Amino acid sequence: MKFILHGGYTRRDNESNCAFYDEFVRDISDGGMALLVYFATRDESHILESFDDLSAKFKAHAGEKNINFILATKEDFIAQFKKADAVFINGGSTSKLLNVLRTYPDLKPLIGEKTIAGSSAGAYAIAHLGASHSEEVVREGLGLAPLRVVCHYESPELPPSDASVSLLKNTSQDLELVLLKDCEWKVFRY
């Protein structure tokens, strides 16, 4: 299993995000499929535009490989997930995302050799525990990766709650703590 956790703002044009696009498409073979999940999106009227934009960025970093990018739907999510070589879970509302993803059976056995990437809310969903940006609590993710994560760490625009970060740092210390600034990302293999 390969997980890529991203601290947020994947669509910004910078070196770190370009390297992230490279990493996401690296293990997808020619003719493979990548599933882009926008279940956390707050304003659903922009989903297709965001999907087109991010798909184009990934394609630009795929080299000669022809990758089929699919927009996840709630109705077909499990079938799409099973067929995908890689899955990207976009950010937005962590609560909204977790509410949707928790309606599906356990996803962990379906991961296999896939690359699973998540940005901000997507990273929180992948991790076992995560910080909150609006509450002084530690949030429980799906636990696909045995990690504690803080996205938008030290962000001037969207910082997590200081109390939540402090609680997370002192909770489940047997799990690796991952602090991700805006546009920062890390790879984990299990």
C-alpha positions as CSV (number, residue, x, y, z in Angstrom):
1,M,0.0,0.0,0.0
2,K,1.2,3.4,-0.9
3,F,-0.3,6.5,0.7
4,I,0.5,10.1,-0.2
5,L,-0.7,12.7,2.4
6,H,-0.8,16.3,1.2
7,G,-1.2,19.3,3.5
8,G,-3.6,21.1,1.2
9,Y,-3.9,23.4,-1.8
10,T,-2.9,20.8,-4.5
11,R,-4.0,23.1,-7.4
12,R,-1.5,25.8,-6.6
13,D,1.3,26.1,-9.1
14,N,4.6,25.4,-7.3
15,E,7.5,23.0,-7.2
16,S,6.1,21.0,-4.3
17,N,2.8,20.4,-6.1
18,C,4.6,19.5,-9.3
19,A,6.5,16.8,-7.4
20,F,3.3,15.6,-5.9
21,Y,1.7,15.2,-9.3
22,D,4.8,13.2,-10.4
23,E,4.5,11.0,-7.4
24,F,0.8,10.4,-7.8
25,V,1.1,9.2,-11.4
26,R,4.4,7.4,-11.0
27,D,3.1,3.9,-10.3
28,I,0.1,4.0,-12.7
29,S,0.8,2.0,-15.8
30,D,-0.1,3.1,-19.3
31,G,-3.8,2.6,-19.8
32,G,-4.4,2.7,-16.0
33,M,-7.2,4.4,-14.2
34,A,-7.1,7.1,-11.5
35,L,-10.2,7.9,-9.5
36,L,-10.6,11.5,-8.2
37,V,-12.9,11.8,-5.2
38,Y,-14.6,15.1,-4.5
39,F,-17.0,14.1,-1.8
40,A,-15.6,16.8,0.6
41,T,-16.3,19.7,-1.8
42,R,-18.3,22.4,-0.1
43,D,-19.5,24.1,-3.3
44,E,-20.5,21.3,-5.6
45,S,-21.1,23.6,-8.6
46,H,-17.3,23.7,-9.1
47,I,-16.6,20.0,-9.0
48,L,-16.3,19.5,-12.8
49,E,-14.0,22.5,-13.1
50,S,-11.8,21.3,-10.3
51,F,-11.8,17.7,-11.7
52,D,-10.8,19.0,-15.2
53,D,-8.1,21.3,-13.7
54,L,-6.5,18.6,-11.5
55,S,-6.8,15.9,-14.2
56,A,-4.9,18.1,-16.6
57,K,-2.2,18.7,-14.0
58,F,-1.8,15.0,-13.4
59,K,-1.8,14.2,-17.1
60,A,0.9,16.8,-17.8
61,H,3.1,14.9,-15.4
62,A,2.3,11.4,-16.7
63,G,4.8,11.6,-19.6
64,E,3.9,9.2,-22.4
65,K,1.4,7.3,-20.2
66,N,-2.2,7.5,-21.1
67,I,-4.1,7.5,-17.8
68,N,-7.9,7.5,-17.6
69,F,-9.2,9.9,-15.0
70,I,-12.6,9.2,-13.5
71,L,-14.7,11.4,-11.3
72,A,-16.0,9.3,-8.3
73,T,-19.7,9.1,-7.8
74,K,-21.4,8.1,-4.6
75,E,-23.6,5.5,-6.4
76,D,-20.7,3.7,-8.1
77,F,-17.9,4.4,-5.6
78,I,-17.0,0.9,-4.6
79,A,-16.9,-0.5,-8.1
80,Q,-14.9,2.6,-9.2
81,F,-12.5,2.1,-6.2
82,K,-11.9,-1.6,-7.0
83,K,-11.1,-0.8,-10.7
84,A,-8.8,2.2,-10.0
85,D,-5.0,1.9,-9.9
86,A,-4.8,5.1,-7.9
87,V,-7.2,7.2,-5.9
88,F,-7.0,10.8,-5.0
89,I,-9.3,12.2,-2.3
90,N,-9.7,16.0,-2.6
91,G,-10.0,18.3,0.4
92,G,-12.9,20.4,1.6
93,S,-15.1,19.6,4.5
94,T,-13.6,16.7,6.6
95,S,-16.9,16.0,8.3
96,K,-18.8,15.9,5.0
97,L,-16.2,13.6,3.5
98,L,-16.1,11.2,6.5
99,N,-19.9,11.0,6.6
100,V,-19.9,9.8,3.0
101,L,-16.9,7.5,3.2
102,R,-18.3,5.8,6.4
103,T,-21.4,4.6,4.4
104,Y,-19.2,2.2,2.5
105,P,-17.9,-1.1,3.7
106,D,-14.3,-1.3,5.0
107,L,-12.1,0.1,2.2
108,K,-8.8,-1.1,3.6
109,P,-9.0,-4.7,2.0
110,L,-9.7,-3.1,-1.4
111,I,-6.5,-1.0,-1.4
112,G,-4.1,-3.7,-2.4
113,E,-1.2,-2.2,-4.4
114,K,-3.1,1.1,-5.2
115,T,-1.7,4.5,-4.6
116,I,-4.1,6.3,-2.3
117,A,-3.5,10.1,-2.0
118,G,-5.4,12.6,0.1
119,S,-5.2,16.3,0.4
120,S,-6.3,18.1,3.6
121,A,-9.7,16.5,4.4
122,G,-8.6,13.6,2.2
123,A,-5.4,13.1,4.3
124,Y,-7.5,13.4,7.5
125,A,-9.8,10.6,6.1
126,I,-6.9,8.3,5.3
127,A,-5.2,8.8,8.7
128,H,-6.2,7.1,11.9
129,L,-6.4,10.5,13.7
130,G,-6.3,14.1,12.6
131,A,-6.5,17.7,13.9
132,S,-9.6,19.8,13.6
133,H,-9.7,23.3,12.2
134,S,-12.9,24.4,13.9
135,E,-13.1,22.4,17.1
136,E,-10.8,21.6,20.0
137,V,-11.0,17.9,19.4
138,V,-9.0,15.1,17.8
139,R,-10.9,13.7,14.8
140,E,-11.0,10.0,13.9
141,G,-10.3,9.2,10.3
142,L,-10.9,5.9,8.5
143,G,-7.6,4.5,9.8
144,L,-6.4,3.3,6.4
145,A,-2.9,4.4,7.4
146,P,-1.6,4.2,11.0
147,L,-0.9,7.9,11.3
148,R,-1.8,11.1,13.2
149,V,-1.9,14.0,10.8
150,V,-2.1,17.8,10.9
151,C,-2.8,19.5,7.6
152,H,-2.3,23.2,6.9
153,Y,0.2,23.2,9.7
154,E,1.3,26.8,10.5
155,S,-0.9,28.0,7.6
156,P,-1.6,31.8,7.5
157,E,-4.9,31.0,5.7
158,L,-6.4,27.8,7.2
159,P,-4.5,26.9,10.4
160,P,-5.8,24.0,12.5
161,S,-7.0,24.7,16.0
162,D,-4.0,25.1,18.4
163,A,-5.9,23.1,21.1
164,S,-6.7,20.3,18.6
165,V,-3.0,20.1,17.5
166,S,-1.9,20.0,21.2
167,L,-4.4,17.2,21.9
168,L,-3.3,15.2,18.9
169,K,0.3,15.5,19.8
170,N,-0.5,13.9,23.2
171,T,-2.9,11.2,21.9
172,S,-2.0,7.7,20.6
173,Q,1.7,8.5,20.6
174,D,2.4,5.0,19.2
175,L,1.2,6.3,15.8
176,E,3.5,8.5,13.7
177,L,2.7,12.2,13.9
178,V,2.8,13.9,10.4
179,L,2.8,17.7,10.3
180,L,2.1,19.0,6.8
181,K,2.3,22.6,5.8
182,D,0.3,24.0,2.8
183,C,1.4,22.2,-0.4
184,E,3.7,19.9,1.6
185,W,3.4,16.1,1.1
186,K,4.8,12.8,2.3
187,V,4.7,9.2,1.1
188,F,4.1,6.2,3.3
189,R,4.3,2.5,2.3
190,Y,2.9,-0.4,4.3
